[in-house]
Amino acid sequence: MFDISTITEQQAKEELERIAKEIAKSDTAYYQNDMPYLTDAEYDKLKHLNAEIEKKFPHLIREDSPSKRIGAPLQSGFGKVSHRFPMLSLGDVFSIEEVEDFINGIKRFLNTEKDIPFLCEPKIDGLSFTARYEKGAFVQGATRGDGSVGEDITENLRTISQLPQKIEGSVPDVLEVRGEVYMSKADFLALNQKNETEGKKVFANPRNAAAGSLRQLNAQITKERNLSIFAYTWGEVSERLWTTQEEFFNHLKNWGFPVNPNNTLCPTIADIETFFQNLMEIRAGLAYDIDGVVYKVNDIALQERLGFLTRTPRWAIAHKFPAEQAVTTINNIRIQVGRTGALTPVADLEPVNVGGVIVSHATLHNEDEIRRKDIRIGDSVIIQRAGDVIPQIVSVIKEKRPIDSVDFVFPEICPQCGAHAIREEDEAVRRCTGGLTCPAQAIERLKHFVSRDAMDIEGLGSKIIEDFYNEGIIKSPVDIFTLEERNSGNEYDLFNQNQGLQLEKREGWGRKSVENLFSAIKSRKNISLPKFIYALGIRQVGTATARLIAQNFNTWNNFAQDMILQETEKLISIDGIGEAMAKDIVEFFQEKHNIQTIEQLKKYINIEDFADKINYETQLSGKTVVFTGTLTQMTRAEAKAKALAAGAKVAGSVSKSTDYVIIGADAGSKATKAAELGINIISEDDFLKMLI
């Protein structure tokens, strides 16, 4: 496994970026096409490594992180349904020790040492749905989609006999019941046998079969597939008639919804461990597939206190089952060069089947990892599909090592451009010094610029960027926005005799695809401030940090001017930005070619001022606050969460831009500095009153 204890900030940033890209690709395959190419184990471990890195470097958390990312954009063919309350995903853990850490984190947040009861549920491997009832009548159904907007599958859900069409008895006027649509193992086998006989598509697993069946445009096909459901939570509700998860499940059963019979209330961590082990033992004998256990704080009042971490709840977690492993041989070790010049070793493997997927490559991360595990070409190794864009090597089977085996020597020269590759002090990564003269770095930076969480230009995928760069069509971000003009021949083109690029004549292209590309580029000429900052590819600046910067500087000019003037202190005062990151950000703005590129870009794009979409109505809306001293009514973490939820900005140090300093017991230098600057100093009680 990857050694988190030795990872540097820059390496962590690169790991998070690679993971985010792979998750985006995987989610599209999984949620849109019902054809996942990653096994559940790999996908889970991928998310797990992301969570571990985020735990060590919280300021690097990206908006497209697996801890925040939900589903994928919608396909055409279905109507859209906006979720009044987002359909959230859960964080993942893979051991009872991590479960214990999660529970202890909740206790610290709530400042309690008492046991907190959890409702434990089998995690069904199916497709999430929400069913809306008005006056007890089923009126609309939807998929999760991207978490905010789903697909309208009302008629398809009506065909599932287990879903009540009318709820009798005491029921809220508006009630959204959420759960999982699945296909039993028996129905899955029967469907595949039937399809194979008829020469139709055979599904890889019950989850794919359920998703493909539920998302049929012809509801009659859905009806013939014999789908099942389990209900487990709620969305919008006009009146909540329950105070605990357990009580909610009792309501579900009374209303006629199927509820998993294995759901169990566990008062202690020992009870939780017993539940997990028992479920592992009976897993194979269940009539449906499960891939883990979900733990939810039972008390709804505590759930509300705990709140959310962007798009995942603090009060729930998914405990996944272990990953699968396999043994294979390393045929070669080669070096890849990333956007920031990082040299990453990759092992080419003898292809092997791991959990139903053929694996032929594995990341080795860096030269320290190779040395620590003593990995060599020709070694027999244990691998698992987990934790990175490509699988990882767990360990070497040294008893099988060839007699003529030699140590792998990590290159000190970039394999792409021939420039020196140096390793800075305290960094695990060796980097090419070629900068933008290195084609690998230039291409990767362009890929980053057009990526989903940056400019999000559809139609400029990795292969197209590589081809366009190598052919001289796109060498810098500015070239993207002159593409249409150059294609038509409006600019003088020596090589094409002023006839333009004529992209529509390229193999695999056509007039429509070219028009779509130009339309996608035009649609991104207005770009939000956080996306633009992230698109620049500044070292250590992920999507979360880009949003922090935007939230605190509000406009591009404010940010750029202060960075050019090297106002490092303004960055460090932002809660979540440290000295190393601030240094990298300021250094980016000291490079003349970066400023020149940005000024050229501004001729073609409009960088929108930052405006938080949430309509805050508290006295803290838009204010910058700093906490100091020991709070008595809540933990510091809970106080920060409440401030952010009220629309405030939380800073780590006091400056002229601070509006309020909230002091607790034993307040120190921050209170003193606030008094010197004439900043409002308020008590914890005053702070709580301002939240209302």
C-alpha positions in Angstrom: 0.0 0.0 0.0 1.0 3.6 -0.4 2.9 5.0 2.6 0.8 8.0 3.7 3.3 8.9 6.4 6.0 9.9 3.9 3.9 11.7 1.3 4.7 15.4 0.6 2.1 18.1 -0.1 3.0 18.2 -3.8 2.9 14.5 -4.1 -0.4 14.5 -2.3 -1.8 17.1 -4.7 -0.8 15.0 -7.7 -2.3 11.8 -6.2 -5.6 13.6 -5.5 -5.7 15.0 -9.0 -5.1 11.5 -10.6 -7.7 9.9 -8.3 -10.2 12.6 -9.2 -9.8 12.1 -12.9 -10.2 8.3 -12.6 -13.2 8.6 -10.4 -14.9 11.0 -12.9 -14.2 8.5 -15.7 -15.4 5.6 -13.6 -18.6 7.3 -12.5 -19.6 8.1 -16.1 -19.1 4.4 -17.0 -21.0 3.3 -13.8 -23.9 5.7 -13.5 -24.5 6.7 -17.1 -23.6 3.6 -19.1 -24.1 0.9 -16.5 -20.8 -0.6 -17.6 -18.2 -0.1 -14.9 -14.6 -1.0 -15.8 -13.4 -0.8 -12.2 -14.2 -3.5 -9.7 -16.0 -2.4 -6.5 -12.8 -3.2 -4.5 -10.7 -0.9 -6.7 -13.2 1.9 -6.7 -13.5 1.7 -2.9 -9.8 1.6 -2.3 -9.4 4.5 -4.8 -11.7 6.5 -2.6 -10.0 5.3 0.5 -6.6 6.5 -0.4 -8.2 9.9 -1.4 -9.7 10.1 2.1 -6.4 9.3 3.8 -4.5 11.9 1.9 -7.3 14.5 2.6 -7.1 13.7 6.3 -3.4 14.6 6.3 -3.7 17.5 3.9 -7.3 19.0 4.4 -6.4 22.2 2.5 -5.8 20.1 -0.6 -9.4 18.7 -0.7 -10.8 19.1 -4.2 -14.4 19.7 -5.2 -14.4 16.6 -7.4 -12.9 14.5 -4.6 -14.5 11.0 -4.1 -15.5 12.3 -0.7 -17.7 14.9 -2.4 -18.4 13.5 -5.9 -21.8 12.0 -6.4 -22.7 10.2 -9.6 -22.2 11.7 -13.1 -23.9 14.1 -15.5 -27.2 12.9 -16.9 -27.8 11.2 -20.2 -30.4 12.5 -22.6 -33.7 10.6 -23.0 -35.0 11.1 -19.5 -36.6 14.3 -18.0 -34.6 16.0 -15.2 -35.7 16.2 -11.6 -34.0 18.6 -9.2 -33.6 17.2 -5.7 -34.9 19.6 -3.1 -32.3 18.0 -0.8 -29.2 16.6 -2.4 -28.8 12.8 -2.6 -25.5 12.5 -0.8 -22.8 9.9 -1.0 -21.0 8.5 2.0 -17.3 8.3 3.0 -15.7 4.9 3.1 -13.6 3.0 5.6 -12.1 -0.4 5.3 -11.2 -1.6 8.8 -12.8 -1.6 12.3 -9.9 0.6 13.4 -11.0 3.2 10.9 -14.6 2.9 12.1 -13.4 3.5 15.6 -11.5 6.6 14.4 -14.7 7.8 12.7 -16.7 7.4 15.9 -14.0 9.0 18.0 -14.0 12.0 15.6 -17.8 12.3 16.1 -17.3 12.3 19.9 -14.6 15.0 19.7 -16.8 17.1 17.5 -19.7 16.7 20.0 -17.3 17.0 23.0 -18.6 13.8 24.6 -17.1 10.5 25.8 -20.5 8.7 26.0 -21.2 5.8 23.6 -23.3 6.9 20.6 -25.7 4.3 19.3 -25.5 3.6 15.5 -28.1 2.1 13.2 -26.2 -0.5 11.1 -27.5 -1.5 7.7 -26.3 -3.8 4.9 -25.0 -1.7 2.0 -27.1 -2.8 -1.0 -25.2 -3.0 -4.3 -27.8 -1.4 -6.5 -29.1 1.9 -7.9 -30.2 4.7 -5.7 -33.8 6.2 -6.1 -36.1 8.7 -4.5 -39.9 8.4 -4.5 -42.0 11.5 -3.8 -45.4 11.2 -2.1 -48.0 13.9 -1.8 -51.0 13.3 0.5 -49.8 9.7 0.6 -49.9 9.2 -3.2 -46.8 8.4 -5.2 -46.3 11.2 -7.7 -42.7 11.2 -8.9 -39.6 9.0 -8.9 -36.0 9.9 -9.8 -32.4 8.5 -9.9 -29.6 10.1 -7.9 -28.0 11.5 -11.0 -25.2 13.9 -10.0 -26.7 14.3 -6.5 -28.4 17.5 -7.3 -30.3 16.6 -10.5 -31.6 13.1 -11.3 -33.5 11.4 -14.1 -37.3 11.1 -14.0 -38.0 7.4 -13.7 -41.6 7.8 -12.4 -43.2 5.3 -14.7 -40.4 2.8 -14.3 -40.7 2.8 -10.5 -44.4 2.3 -10.8 -43.7 -1.1 -12.3 -41.9 -2.3 -9.1 -44.5 -4.1 -7.1 -42.8 -3.5 -3.8 -43.1 0.3 -4.1 -46.4 1.5 -2.5 -48.5 3.5 -4.9 -50.5 4.9 -1.9 -49.5 5.2 1.7 -52.2 4.8 4.3 -52.4 6.1 7.9 -50.4 8.9 9.5 -48.1 10.3 6.8 -46.6 13.8 6.1 -48.3 15.7 3.3 -44.9 15.7 1.4 -42.6 12.7 1.9 -39.6 11.6 -0.2 -38.6 8.0 0.5 -35.2 7.1 -0.7 -33.6 3.7 -1.1 -31.9 1.2 -3.5 -33.3 -0.6 -6.5 -31.6 -4.0 -6.9 -32.0 -7.3 -8.7 -31.8 -10.5 -6.7 -29.1 -13.1 -7.5 -31.8 -15.5 -8.7 -33.5 -13.0 -11.0 -30.0 -11.9 -12.3 -29.1 -15.5 -13.3 -32.5 -16.0 -14.9 -32.2 -12.8 -16.9 -28.7 -13.6 -18.2 -29.7 -17.1 -19.2 -32.7 -15.7 -21.1 -30.6 -13.1 -22.8 -27.9 -15.5 -23.7 -30.5 -17.8 -25.3 -31.9 -14.9 -27.3 -28.5 -13.5 -28.3 -29.0 -10.3 -26.2 -26.8 -8.4 -23.9 -25.5 -10.4 -20.9 -24.9 -8.3 -17.7 -21.7 -8.5 -15.7 -23.4 -8.4 -12.3 -26.7 -7.8 -10.6 -26.0 -4.1 -10.0 -25.5 -3.5 -13.8 -28.6 -5.5 -14.6 -30.7 -3.5 -12.1 -29.4 -0.1 -13.3 -29.9 -1.0 -17.0 -33.4 -2.3 -16.3 -34.5 0.7 -14.2 -33.2 3.2 -16.8 -35.1 1.8 -19.8 -37.1 4.4 -21.8 -39.7 1.7 -22.3 -41.2 1.0 -18.8 -42.6 -2.3 -20.0 -39.0 -3.7 -20.2 -38.5 -2.5 -16.6 -41.6 -4.4 -15.5 -40.4 -7.6 -17.1 -37.0 -7.5 -15.2 -38.5 -8.2 -11.7 -36.7 -5.5 -9.8 -36.8 -5.2 -6.0 -36.2 -2.3 -3.5 -35.1 -1.5 0.0 -36.0 1.8 1.5 -33.6 3.4 4.0 -33.8 7.2 4.3 -35.8 10.3 3.4 -35.4 13.5 1.4 -37.9 16.4 1.6 -40.5 16.0 4.2 -43.2 18.5 5.3 -43.3 17.1 8.9 -40.8 14.7 10.5 -42.7 12.2 12.6 -39.6 10.4 13.9 -36.6 11.3 16.1 -34.3 8.4 15.4 -33.2 6.2 12.4 -34.8 3.2 14.1 -38.1 5.0 14.5 -38.0 6.0 10.8 -37.6 2.4 9.8 -40.6 1.5 11.9 -42.6 4.1 10.0 -41.4 2.7 6.7 -42.6 -0.8 7.6 -46.0 0.6 8.7 -46.3 2.4 5.3 -45.6 -0.8 3.4 -42.0 -0.2 2.3 -39.5 -3.1 2.2 -36.8 -2.6 4.9 -33.8 -4.7 5.2 -34.4 -7.3 8.0 -30.7 -7.2 9.0 -30.8 -3.6 10.1 -29.6 -3.5 13.7 -29.1 -0.8 16.4 -25.6 -1.1 17.9 -24.9 0.8 21.1 -21.1 0.3 21.2 -18.1 -0.2 18.9 -18.0 -3.8 20.0 -21.5 -4.4 18.9 -20.7 -2.7 15.5 -17.7 -5.1 15.0 -19.8 -8.1 15.8 -22.5 -6.9 13.4 -19.9 -6.5 10.6 -18.3 -9.9 11.2 -21.7 -11.6 11.3 -22.8 -10.0 8.0 -19.5 -11.1 6.4 -20.3 -14.7 7.4 -23.9 -14.6 5.9 -23.1 -12.4 2.9 -22.8 -15.2 0.4 -26.1 -16.7 1.4 -28.1 -13.5 1.0 -30.5 -13.3 -1.9 -28.9 -10.0 -3.0 -25.5 -8.5 -3.4 -24.0 -6.2 -0.6 -20.6 -4.6 -0.6 -20.4 -3.4 3.0 -22.2 -1.9 6.0 -23.5 1.6 6.5 -23.3 3.1 10.0 -25.6 6.0 10.9 -25.9 7.9 14.1 -29.3 6.9 15.4 -30.3 10.1 17.1 -31.6 12.7 14.5 -30.9 15.6 16.8 -27.2 14.6 16.9 -27.2 14.2 13.1 -28.3 17.8 12.8 -25.6 19.0 15.2 -23.0 17.0 13.3 -24.1 18.4 9.9 -22.1 17.8 6.7 -18.7 17.9 5.2 -19.5 19.6 1.9 -21.5 16.7 0.3 -21.0 13.9 2.8 -22.6 13.6 6.2 -20.5 13.7 9.4 -22.9 11.3 11.0 -22.7 8.3 8.6 -20.0 6.1 7.0 -19.8 3.1 4.8 -17.6 0.2 6.0 -16.6 -1.7 2.8 -15.6 -5.3 2.5 -11.9 -6.1 1.8 -10.3 -5.9 -1.7 -9.1 -8.8 -3.8 -5.5 -9.5 -4.6 -3.5 -11.5 -7.1 0.1 -12.6 -8.0 1.9 -11.6 -11.2 5.3 -10.6 -12.6 6.9 -7.2 -13.3 8.0 -7.2 -17.0 9.3 -3.6 -17.0 9.4 -0.3 -15.0 8.9 2.9 -17.0 8.7 6.6 -16.0 5.7 8.9 -16.6 6.0 12.7 -16.4 3.1 14.6 -15.0 1.8 18.2 -15.3 4.1 19.6 -12.6 7.1 17.6 -13.9 6.8 14.8 -11.3 8.5 11.6 -12.5 6.2 8.7 -11.5 7.4 5.1 -12.0 4.9 2.6 -13.4 5.3 -1.2 -13.5 4.3 -3.1 -16.6 2.8 -6.4 -15.4 2.2 -9.8 -16.9 -1.6 -9.4 -17.3 -3.6 -11.0 -14.5 -7.3 -11.2 -13.5 -8.1 -9.3 -10.3 -11.7 -9.3 -9.2 -12.9 -9.8 -12.7 -10.7 -7.1 -14.3 -7.5 -7.8 -16.3 -4.6 -5.8 -14.8 -1.5 -5.0 -16.8 0.0 -1.9 -15.0 0.6 -0.8 -11.4 1.8 2.5 -10.0 5.0 2.5 -7.9 4.5 6.2 -6.8 8.2 7.3 -6.4 11.8 6.1 -6.0 11.4 5.8 -2.2 8.5 3.4 -2.6 10.6 1.3 -5.0 13.5 1.3 -2.5 11.3 0.6 0.5 9.6 -2.4 -1.0 12.8 -3.4 -3.0 10.9 -3.7 -6.2 12.8 -4.9 -9.3 12.1 -5.8 -12.9 11.4 -9.6 -13.0 9.9 -9.8 -9.5 6.8 -11.8 -8.7 4.5 -9.4 -6.7 1.2 -9.3 -4.9 -1.1 -6.7 -6.4 -4.5 -5.3 -5.6 -6.7 -2.9 -7.6 -6.8 -0.2 -5.0 -5.8 3.3 -4.2 -4.6 4.9 -7.4 -5.4 5.5 -11.1 -3.9 2.1 -11.8 -3.4 -0.8 -9.3 -0.7 -1.0 -6.7 1.9 -3.5 -5.6 1.4 -4.7 -2.1 4.6 -6.7 -1.7 7.3 -8.6 -3.4 7.6 -12.4 -3.2 11.4 -12.5 -2.8 11.6 -16.3 -2.8 10.7 -16.2 -6.5 13.2 -13.4 -7.4 15.4 -14.3 -10.4 19.1 -14.9 -9.6 20.3 -12.2 -12.0 18.0 -9.6 -10.5 19.4 -6.0 -10.1 18.3 -2.9 -8.3 16.2 -0.5 -10.3 18.1 2.8 -10.8 15.8 5.8 -10.8 16.6 8.2 -13.7 18.0 11.7 -13.0 17.2 12.8 -16.6 13.7 13.4 -17.9 12.8 10.7 -20.3 10.6 13.1 -22.3 12.8 16.1 -22.8 16.3 15.2 -21.5 16.3 17.9 -18.9 17.7 17.3 -15.4 15.3 15.7 -13.0 16.0 16.9 -9.4 14.6 16.1 -6.1 14.1 19.0 -3.7 14.9 18.6 0.0 12.0 17.1 2.0 10.2 16.0 -1.2 9.6 12.4 -2.2 9.1 13.4 -5.9 11.8 13.9 -8.5 10.9 16.6 -11.0 11.9 17.5 -14.5 13.4 21.0 -14.7 12.3 21.5 -18.4 9.1 23.3 -17.5 6.9 24.1 -20.5 9.7 23.1 -22.8 9.0 19.6 -21.7 6.2 18.3 -23.9 4.8 15.9 -21.2 4.3 18.8 -18.8 2.8 21.1 -21.4 0.3 18.5 -22.5 -0.7 17.6 -19.0 -1.2 21.2 -18.1 -3.5 21.7 -21.1 -5.4 18.6 -20.1 -5.8 20.1 -16.6 -6.9 23.4 -18.0 -9.8 21.9 -20.0 -10.7 19.3 -17.3 -14.2 19.1 -15.7 -13.4 21.1 -12.6 -11.4 23.7 -14.5 -12.7 25.2 -17.8 -14.8 22.0 -18.4 -14.5 22.1 -22.2 -16.3 19.0 -23.6 -14.8 17.6 -26.7 -11.1 18.2 -25.7 -10.3 14.9 -24.2 -6.8 13.6 -23.4 -6.2 12.0 -26.8 -7.3 15.1 -28.7 -5.2 17.4 -26.6 -2.2 15.2 -27.2 -2.8 15.1 -31.0 -3.5 18.9 -31.2 -0.3 19.7 -29.2 1.9 17.4 -31.2 0.6 18.9 -34.5 1.0 22.4 -33.2 -2.7 23.2 -33.2 -2.9 24.0 -29.5 0.3 24.9 -27.7 -1.1 27.1 -24.9 -4.6 27.7 -23.3 -5.0 30.8 -25.5 -4.9 28.7 -28.6 -8.1 27.0 -27.6 -10.1 30.2 -27.9 -8.6 31.1 -31.3 -9.3 27.6 -32.7 -12.5 28.5 -34.5 -11.0 31.5 -36.2 -8.0 29.6 -37.3 -10.1 26.7 -38.5 -12.0 28.9 -40.9 -8.9 30.5 -42.3 -9.5 34.0 -41.0 -6.0 34.1 -39.7 -3.0 33.7 -42.0 -1.8 30.2 -41.9 1.5 29.5 -43.7 1.2 25.7 -43.8 -2.5 25.7 -44.9 -2.2 28.5 -47.4 -4.7 30.5 -45.5 -7.3 27.7 -45.9 -7.5 27.2 -42.1 -7.1 24.1 -40.0 -10.1 22.4 -41.5 -10.7 20.2 -38.5 -13.8 18.7 -40.0 -11.6 16.8 -42.5 -9.7 15.0 -39.8 -10.3 11.3 -39.5 -13.1 10.6 -37.1 -14.3 14.2 -37.2 -17.1 15.9 -39.2 -18.9 19.2 -39.4 -21.2 18.4 -36.5 -18.4 17.3 -34.1 -16.4 20.4 -35.0 -19.5 22.6 -34.4 -20.0 20.9 -31.1 -16.4 21.6 -30.0 -16.6 25.3 -30.9 -20.0 25.5 -29.1 -18.4 24.0 -26.0 -15.5 26.5 -26.1 -17.9 29.4 -26.5 -20.0 28.2 -23.6 -17.0 28.5 -21.3 -16.1 32.1 -22.1 -17.8 33.1 -18.9 -16.0 31.2 -16.1 -16.4 31.3 -12.4 -13.5 32.6 -10.3 -12.9 29.3 -8.4 -12.8 27.3 -11.7 -10.4 29.7 -13.3 -8.0 29.7 -10.4 -8.1 25.9 -10.4 -7.6 25.8 -14.2 -4.3 27.7 -13.9 -2.7 24.6 -12.4 -0.9 26.3 -9.5 1.0 23.8 -7.4 -1.0 22.7 -4.3 -4.1 24.5 -5.4 -7.0 22.1 -5.7 -10.7 22.9 -6.2 -11.3 23.3 -2.5 -8.4 25.8 -2.1 -9.5 27.6 -5.3 -12.9 28.1 -3.7 -11.3 29.3 -0.5 -9.3 31.9 -2.4 -12.3 33.1 -4.4 -14.4 33.3 -1.3 -11.8 35.5 0.4 -10.7 37.7 -2.5 -14.1 37.9 -4.4 -12.6 39.1 -7.7 -9.8 38.1 -10.0 -8.2 41.5 -9.9 -8.2 41.6 -6.1 -6.5 38.2 -6.0 -4.0 38.8 -8.8 -2.9 42.2 -7.6 -2.2 41.0 -4.1 -0.3 38.0 -5.4 1.8 40.1 -7.8 2.6 42.3 -4.8 3.5 39.1 -2.8 0.9 39.6 -0.1 1.6 36.2 1.4 0.2 37.1 4.8 -3.3 37.6 3.2 -3.2 34.0 2.0 -1.8 32.5 5.3 -4.6 34.3 7.2 -7.2 32.1 5.4 -8.1 29.0 7.4 -6.8 26.1 5.4 -3.9 27.7 3.6 -0.4 27.2 5.0 2.9 28.8 4.4 4.1 26.3 1.8 1.0 26.6 -0.3 1.0 30.4 0.0 4.6 30.4 -1.2 3.7 28.3 -4.3 0.8 30.6 -5.1 2.8 33.8 -4.9 5.7 32.3 -6.9 3.3 31.4 -9.7 2.5 35.1 -10.1 6.2 36.0 -10.2 6.7 34.1 -13.4 6.2 36.6 -16.3 5.0 34.0 -18.8 2.2 33.1 -16.4 1.0 36.7 -16.2 1.3 37.1 -20.0 -0.8 34.0 -20.6 -3.5 35.1 -18.2 -3.6 38.6 -19.8 -4.0 37.0 -23.2 -6.8 34.7 -21.9 -8.7 37.6 -20.5 -9.2 38.9 -24.0 -11.3 35.9 -24.7 -12.9 35.0 -21.4 -14.8 36.8 -18.6 -13.8 35.8 -15.1 -16.9 36.2 -13.0 -16.7 37.7 -9.5 -17.3 35.2 -6.7 -20.8 35.0 -5.4 -21.9 32.2 -3.1 -25.2 30.8 -4.4 -26.6 30.1 -0.9 -28.9 32.9 0.3 -27.6 33.6 3.8 -29.7 35.7 6.1 -27.6 35.9 9.3 -25.6 38.7 10.8 -22.5 36.8 9.9 -23.2 36.6 6.1 -20.0 37.6 4.3 -18.2 38.4 7.5 -14.7 37.1 8.3 -14.3 35.6 11.7 -11.5 34.2 13.8 -11.8 31.9 16.8 -9.4 32.0 19.8 -9.3 30.4 23.2 -11.3 27.4 24.5 -15.0 27.4 23.7 -17.3 25.9 26.4 -20.6 25.2 24.6 -19.2 23.4 21.5 -15.9 22.3 20.0 -13.9 24.5 17.8 -14.7 22.3 14.8 -18.5 22.6 15.5 -18.1 26.4 15.9 -16.3 26.7 12.5 -19.0 24.5 10.9 -21.7 26.7 12.3 -20.0 29.9 11.1 -19.5 28.6 7.6 -23.2 27.4 7.5 -24.2 31.0 8.4 -22.3 32.4 5.4 -19.2 33.6 7.3 -15.5 33.2 6.2 -13.3 31.5 8.8 -9.7 32.8 9.0 -6.8 31.3 10.9 -5.2 34.6 12.0 -6.3 38.2 12.7 -5.8 40.9 10.1 -7.4 44.2 9.1 -9.9 42.3 7.0 -11.2 40.4 10.1 -14.7 41.4 11.2 -15.1 39.5 14.4 -12.9 37.6 16.8 -14.8 35.1 18.9 -13.0 34.5 22.2 -13.2 31.6 24.6 -11.4 30.9 27.8 -7.7 31.7 27.9 -7.7 33.7 24.7 -4.2 34.7 23.7 -2.4 36.8 21.2 -5.2 36.8 18.6 -7.4 38.7 21.1 -4.6 41.1 21.8 -4.0 41.8 18.1 -7.7 42.3 17.6 -7.9 44.9 20.3 -4.9 46.7 18.8 -6.6 46.8 15.4 -9.9 47.8 16.8 -11.7 44.7 15.6 -15.0 43.6 17.2 -14.3 41.0 20.0 -17.3 39.0 20.9 -18.1 36.1 23.3 -19.2 32.6 22.4 -22.8 33.6 23.5 -22.8 36.6 21.2 -21.6 34.4 18.4 -24.4 31.9 18.9 -27.0 34.7 18.9 -25.6 36.0 15.6 -26.3 32.6 14.0 -30.0 33.0 14.3 
